[in-house]
Amino acid sequence: MKLFSLLVLLLSSYQTDACSCYGLQDFDLIHLDSYKYIFEVKVESTFGSKESEAKNELDSLRIQIAELSNSYKVQLIEQFKGNVRLKNSIMSFPSVSSCSWRPQVGETYIFYANSFSNIGMCDRKTLKSHSKERHEIEKQHLRELKRKPNNVVLLNGDKKVLTGQYKDGERYGRWIAYNLDSINSIKYEISYKDGKLQSFKEGASFKENYEDGRLISWHYDSILNKESKD
């Protein structure tokens, strides 16, 4: 009994610890660059166990442990980055920390992931029912970047989101990310040659949101530092 009580306490503590997430609200090139896989799915059903099926305390504990990795049946709608392979159309969402997260059955999401079995609360995702317009705009952006046209111009209404160019399927030349809070206000500029990052420069509106700026500069500065050592 003591062991059972201790394990239940540990399980519940995972859910009560605070989780602090930060991420850019609007689509940014950093989202495409930070994840291996980007794809859209509809969540059809869940395979989680039910507490009511427990016959005794030990069964109840086993069920709670099993539910730490809830599995869901999903329909893969579209892929935007990476070779998305979902075995038997199943995705798992482990509940092993305060940053665990579970999807809602019947909803459609765009998931950004580095693993198909470990999408957490802080990983970027869009929920179609939350804002259908925003969801569709993000899909348009992802489709265009996947297509890799010679000239890229991403718009949100009449406002520029991102401009750049591809050469032979690789990023090339000057890429500019814009701040949606004001028309054509430059957030940052990056330059590429043969797909390799050459420079990163802050724009006039870069520091309007300190957290945004810190996240973006850390990401691209780390790439530049790594490539300078190679």
N, C-alpha and C positions, 0 to 999 in steps of 0.2 A: 504493500500500500504506500509506504514511504517513497519507494522508487517511482511508483506511478504518479504520485503527487508532484514529485520533483520534475519529472519529464513533462507533465502537463504545464507546470509553471514555466519551464524553459520554452515550450512551444508558444505559450501566450505572450511571453516577453518579446518574441520576434515581432509580434503584431503591434505592441504598444510603444516600442522605441520610436523616437521621432526620426523622420526621414526628410532631409532637406535636399530638394532638387533645384537645379537652375538650368535653363535652356532658352535659346532665342525663340520668341513667339513666331516671328515671320520666317519664311523659308530663306535660307542663306546657303551659299556655296559650301560653307563649312559642314553642313549636314550631309551633303553628298560625299564629302571627303572623309568624314569621320566614321562611316559605317561600310562594312563589306557587302551587306545585303539591304535592298530597299524593295518592298513588295506590298501589294494590296491583297487583303483577304477578307472574306466574310466568315464570321464565327458561327458555325451551325449548331453545335451542341457541346456539352461537357461530359467528361468521363469520371468526374470526381466521385468519391465514395460518399455515402449518406450516413450521418451519425445515428440515424434511427435504426440502422441495420445492426448495431452493436448488441451482442447478447450479454456481455459482461464488461467489466472495467478494462480488461486486457484488450478485448476487441475494440473498445472505444479508443484506446491509446493507439492501436495499430491504424485505425481509420484516420486519426488526427495526423499521424506521421505520413500516411499515404497522401493525404490532402496537401502536404507541403509541396507536392509536385503535381498540381492539377493539369490534366491533359484535355485538349479541346480538338474537336473535329472542325476543320476549316476548309473553305473553298478558295483556292488560289485564283485570283482574278487577273492580276497583271504583275509583271516583274519589271523593275526599273534599273536595278544594279545587282550584279552577281548572279550566279547560277543557283536559283532557289530550288532546293529539293526537299520536299516535306514527305517523309516516309508515311505512306498510308493516309496522307493529308492530315497528320496529327501534329499539333504543337503543344509543348509543355511550358508551364509558367511556374517555376519552383517558388514556394513560399518559405524561404529560409532566412529572410532578413526583413528589417523594417522598410526596405525599399522594394519589397516584392509587389507584384501587380498582377491583376487578372482581368481579362477582357470580359465584355458583356455578350452573352449569346444573342445572336440575331443582328449584331452590329457589324459594320464594315470599317476596316482600319487600313491605313498605310503604316506599315511597321518599318522602322530603321533598326537594324540588328547586326551584331557581330557574331551571334550564335542563335540558332533557331530554337534553342531550349532554355534561353536565359535572357528574355526581354524583361527588363525591370521598369519600375516606375519612372526612372529618370531618363530612359531611352526615348528618343523622339518618336512620336506617333500622332496620327491625325484620326479623329473620329468623324465619320461622314455625317452622322446625325447631329453632331454638335454645330457644324457649319458646312452645309453642302457646297456653298460657293467657294469657301476657302479650300475645302478638300479637292474640288475640281481644279482650282487654280494651281494647287501644288502638283497635281497629277500632270497638268500641262507643262509645268516647268521641268518635271522629271522626265517626261517623254522627250522634250526638246533636247535636254542634256544627254540623254541616252542616244539620240539620233546623231549627235555631234555634227551639226551643220557648220559650214565655213564661218558664218557669222551668227552669233548668239545675241538675241535681244529678248529678255524675259520681262514681261509687263504684269503689273497688278492694277487693272483699270488703266488710267492714263499715267501711272507712275512706273518708272523703270526700277527693276529689281536687280538685274544683272546684265552686263554686256561683256562680250569676249569673242574669241574666234578659235577655230580648230584648223589644224593643218595636217593632212594625212591622218586624221583620226586622233591627233594629240593636241592638247591645249597649246596655244601659241600666242605670243604677243601680250598685249595689255588687257587685263580683265578688271572690270570695275563693279563693285557692289554698292548699291545705293540705299540710303535711309528712307524708308517709306513714310516717315513722319513729315517729310518735305519733298517737293518735286525736284528730282534730279540732284539731290544733295548727296555727295560722295561719302560713303562710309569708309571704304578702303580700296586700295588698288594693289593688284598682284600681277606679276609678269612671268611668262613662261617661255621656254625655248625647248622644242622637241619634247614637250610633255613634262619637263622638269621645272620646278619653281625656281625663279631667279631672284625675285625681290618682293618685299611686302612694304607698303606705305600707308600710313594713316591718312584718312581724308578729313575734311573740315568738320564733319558731323560725327567723327569716330568716337569721341569721348563724351557724347551726349548721354550715353548709357554706359556707365563704368563697367558693369558686369559683362555686357556684350563685348566691349572692347578688350577686356582682359581675356575672355575666352577665345576670341578670334586671334589676337596677337600671339597668345601662347601656342595655339595650334600651328600657325604658319611659321612662327619663329623656330619652333622645334623641328619642323621639316627642313628649313634652311640650315639650321645647325647640323642636322644629320647629314644632309647632302654635301656640306662643306668638309665633313670628315671622311666621306667615302672617296 
